[in-house]
Amino acid sequence: MVQIKFSNPKDLIQMTSQYLYLIKRLGRYSFALPALLTIYLWAKGKYQFLIGFPVPCPFKSLIGIPGPSCFLTRATSEALQGNLISSLNLHLFGPVVAIILLLWSIKSIKYRNIFPYVIKLKTIASTTIILLIYWLFRVTMTYAFNLNMFQESFM
């Protein structure tokens, strides 16, 4: 482990102020993050060698069953490629997330703000509930009725 030692407290203050200045300057361009994420997901669907999350599904690694968002990244990539049937086969929310990402990217660039609109708590809660209901349906169909609702390679 590397330890940085300061002989003078002014050095620490100067380094902190330089770091905060850098964060502030980078913050000016944060509005481009949604577009960069959308471009990355599009490219990830086109070029399979791009690095993704190091663990296929952390929820499945811990619990033993696929989580609510398993295959959502891949489904979003497929939707951004225009493969809607493949996207829907992976995760029902894939095309929805792709549309939301595209709209978010356009609005954040247009208004030069990473959060160009306010999302209501009611919207977040209802989306979470719908996602959990969809996940419970997939888990029930897979494990209770032996119908594979998740992609074969991760089962």
C-alpha positions as CSV (number, residue, x, y, z in Angstrom):
1,M,0.0,0.0,0.0
2,V,1.3,3.4,-1.0
3,Q,1.2,6.1,1.6
4,I,1.6,9.8,0.8
5,K,3.3,11.8,3.4
6,F,3.1,15.6,3.6
7,S,5.7,17.5,5.5
8,N,3.7,20.7,5.2
9,P,-0.1,20.9,5.7
10,K,-0.2,23.5,2.9
11,D,0.8,20.8,0.4
12,L,-2.2,18.8,1.3
13,I,-4.5,21.8,1.0
14,Q,-3.0,22.6,-2.4
15,M,-3.4,19.0,-3.6
16,T,-7.0,18.9,-2.4
17,S,-7.8,22.2,-4.1
18,Q,-6.2,21.0,-7.4
19,Y,-8.2,17.7,-7.1
20,L,-11.5,19.6,-6.5
21,Y,-10.7,21.9,-9.5
22,L,-10.2,18.8,-11.7
23,I,-13.5,17.3,-10.5
24,K,-15.3,20.7,-11.1
25,R,-13.9,20.9,-14.7
26,L,-14.8,17.3,-15.4
27,G,-18.3,18.0,-14.0
28,R,-18.9,20.4,-16.8
29,Y,-18.8,17.5,-19.2
30,S,-20.9,15.1,-17.2
31,F,-23.9,15.8,-19.5
32,A,-22.1,13.5,-22.0
33,L,-22.1,10.5,-19.7
34,P,-25.5,9.1,-20.8
35,A,-24.5,9.4,-24.4
36,L,-21.2,7.6,-23.7
37,L,-23.0,4.9,-21.8
38,T,-25.5,4.4,-24.7
39,I,-22.7,4.3,-27.3
40,Y,-20.8,1.8,-25.1
41,L,-23.8,-0.5,-24.8
42,W,-24.4,-0.2,-28.6
43,A,-20.8,-1.1,-29.3
44,K,-20.9,-3.9,-26.7
45,G,-23.8,-5.5,-28.7
46,K,-21.8,-5.2,-31.9
47,Y,-18.3,-6.1,-30.6
48,Q,-18.6,-9.0,-28.1
49,F,-15.0,-8.7,-27.0
50,L,-15.6,-5.4,-25.1
51,I,-15.2,-5.7,-21.4
52,G,-18.3,-5.8,-19.3
53,F,-19.1,-6.5,-15.7
54,P,-16.4,-9.0,-14.5
55,V,-19.0,-11.3,-12.9
56,P,-21.9,-12.5,-15.2
57,C,-24.5,-11.8,-12.5
58,P,-23.4,-10.9,-8.9
59,F,-26.9,-11.7,-7.6
60,K,-26.8,-15.2,-9.0
61,S,-23.2,-15.7,-7.7
62,L,-24.5,-14.8,-4.2
63,I,-28.0,-16.2,-4.1
64,G,-27.9,-19.0,-6.7
65,I,-30.7,-17.7,-8.9
66,P,-30.6,-15.0,-11.6
67,G,-31.5,-11.6,-10.3
68,P,-34.1,-9.1,-11.5
69,S,-31.7,-7.3,-13.8
70,C,-29.9,-10.4,-15.1
71,F,-29.6,-10.1,-18.9
72,L,-30.8,-6.5,-18.9
73,T,-27.5,-5.2,-20.1
74,R,-27.4,-7.7,-23.0
75,A,-31.0,-7.1,-23.8
76,T,-30.4,-3.3,-23.9
77,S,-27.4,-3.8,-26.2
78,E,-29.6,-6.0,-28.5
79,A,-32.3,-3.4,-28.6
80,L,-29.8,-0.7,-29.4
81,Q,-28.6,-2.9,-32.3
82,G,-32.2,-3.1,-33.5
83,N,-32.7,-6.8,-32.6
84,L,-36.0,-6.4,-30.7
85,I,-37.0,-10.0,-30.7
86,S,-33.6,-11.1,-29.3
87,S,-33.8,-8.3,-26.8
88,L,-37.3,-9.3,-25.6
89,N,-36.1,-12.9,-25.3
90,L,-33.3,-11.8,-23.0
91,H,-35.3,-9.4,-20.8
92,L,-38.7,-7.7,-21.3
93,F,-37.3,-4.4,-20.1
94,G,-34.4,-4.3,-22.6
95,P,-36.1,-2.2,-25.3
96,V,-37.6,0.1,-22.6
97,V,-34.2,0.8,-21.1
98,A,-32.8,1.4,-24.6
99,I,-35.4,4.0,-25.4
100,I,-34.9,5.6,-22.0
101,L,-31.2,5.8,-22.5
102,L,-31.6,7.3,-26.0
103,L,-34.0,9.9,-24.7
104,W,-31.8,10.7,-21.7
105,S,-28.7,11.1,-23.9
106,I,-30.5,13.5,-26.3
107,K,-32.0,15.6,-23.4
108,S,-28.8,15.7,-21.4
109,I,-26.8,16.9,-24.4
110,K,-29.5,19.4,-25.5
111,Y,-29.7,20.9,-22.0
112,R,-26.1,20.3,-21.1
113,N,-27.2,18.7,-17.8
114,I,-26.7,15.1,-16.7
115,F,-30.2,15.1,-15.1
116,P,-32.3,17.3,-17.5
117,Y,-35.5,16.2,-15.8
118,V,-36.8,15.1,-12.4
119,I,-37.9,11.6,-11.9
120,K,-40.7,11.3,-9.4
121,L,-40.4,8.8,-6.5
122,K,-43.7,7.3,-7.6
123,T,-42.3,6.4,-11.0
124,I,-39.2,4.8,-9.5
125,A,-41.3,2.8,-7.0
126,S,-43.8,1.6,-9.7
127,T,-41.0,0.6,-12.0
128,T,-39.2,-1.3,-9.3
129,I,-42.4,-3.1,-8.4
130,I,-43.1,-4.1,-12.0
131,L,-39.5,-5.3,-12.4
132,L,-39.8,-7.4,-9.3
133,I,-43.1,-8.9,-10.4
134,Y,-41.6,-9.7,-13.8
135,W,-38.6,-11.3,-12.0
136,L,-40.8,-13.4,-9.7
137,F,-42.7,-14.6,-12.8
138,R,-39.5,-15.6,-14.5
139,V,-38.1,-17.4,-11.4
140,T,-41.4,-19.2,-10.8
141,M,-41.7,-20.3,-14.4
142,T,-38.1,-21.5,-14.4
143,Y,-37.9,-23.3,-11.1
144,A,-41.5,-24.3,-10.3
145,F,-42.6,-25.3,-13.8
146,N,-39.3,-26.1,-15.3
147,L,-39.7,-23.7,-18.2
148,N,-36.4,-21.9,-19.0
149,M,-37.1,-18.2,-18.7
150,F,-33.4,-17.3,-18.5
151,Q,-30.7,-17.6,-21.1
152,E,-29.3,-21.2,-21.2
153,S,-25.6,-20.2,-20.9
154,F,-26.0,-18.9,-17.4
155,M,-28.2,-21.5,-15.9
